[in-house]
Amino acid sequence: MRKTVVTAAVAGSLLIGLAGQALAAEPVGPTAASAQSGGAELTVMTRNLYFGTDLGPIIAATSQFEFVTAVAAAFTQAQATDFTGRAEAWADEIEHAKPDLVGLQEAVLWRTQSPPDFSPTPNATTVEADLVELLLAELRSRGLKYEVVIAETGYDIEAPGLFSTGFVDVRLTQREVILARKSGALKLTNAQGGQYAARVTIQTVIGPVSLPWAWASVDATLRGHSFRFATTHLDPFSGAAQQVQANEFLAGPGSTTLPIVWVGDFNSDAEGTSITGVVPATATYGSIIALGFSDMWKAKHPAEPGFTCCQATDLLNPTSTLTERIDLVLTRGPFGVEEASIVGDEVADQLPSGLWPSDHAGVVVTLELEDDD
């Protein structure tokens, strides 16, 4: 999610007491090449699909008229990013990389209701765009067999928009999704997910709106090697909320004796200072690394920036504007790194219309599941 500067109040307590509860594991340094121990290869991908618009004008609206026209403009802008065309690009990336497991962020549902009921309770049911189904349809058309392991809902908001045809309720549902390539070698169990208790509440002219983010995970076994795979999207507005969300993850699904592969949009720049010279906006990345996680991009490409965020809101910038690395593949346990690449960041990746596949680039990493000595 694009980082938009807004005035945000953190709803309730941010559970600061969790900060000291994350379970640290002994760091296991990744190797730059395959270990000669007969370990299995695992390819993973993290991909922020981008829901297609900027919510800033809605938040900044100072009257109800400004609010409802901003809602309509945001939905219209999202539709203009060509979800169907972009889904073809995401499918191309997956077809080329053939990841075993994919963590998707901002894998949203856009729904509408007309006539509207103006209720703040999300209840619109007419599907305008289901990014997961669009992607799966493209994968199926290529003969690629992927399935949804789990889809966990983050924030789910609805508001009336004033269009040229009148009022329509517009609903935006954020989801964290894990896809798995169907394979007899990969066994999956214990799919789970949840929302973070730490969240921000945005003040709008129609009242406060809470924006929870979520995580999803699954336990996997590949050729005798067991591990946990998880995906998440951490808060883009509040560094304090973001840090506590990371701690919640570590005290929850991250509290496991299994090796873990944790991917997602962390909204914490891994290249702050060291590559860009700009001090990181949040300390979340550094704190996670200090707790024993290894950054697979850094392990394979220590001197390369690997930027993943962000393109223009309308995705029509002619040259890439990626200047941060916030989409990460992190591991804890006996993993080696074979390959690490960025996808969707080259001009050649743009659609014929000039649109980028997302405002983020994706990250693909091939890991070696080593024997735990």
ABEGO torsion letter per residue (X at the ends): XBBBBBBBBBBEBAGAAAAAABBBBBBBBBBABBBAAGBBBBBBBBBBAEAGBBAAAAAABABAAAAAAAAAAAAAAAAAAGAAAAAAAAAAAAAAAGBABBBBBGBBBBBBBOBBAGBABBABABBABBAAAAAAAAAAAAGBBBBBABBBBBBBBBBBBBBAAEBBBBBBBBBBBBBBBBBAABBBBGBBBBBBABBBBBBBAAEBBBBBBBBBBBBBBBGGBBBBBBBBBBBAABAAAAAAAAAAAAABAABBABBBBBBEBAGBBAABGAAAGBBBABAAAAAAAAAGBBBAAAAABAABAGBAOBBBAAGABABBABABBABBBBBBEBBBBABBBBBGABAAABBAAGBBABABBBBBBBBBBBBBX
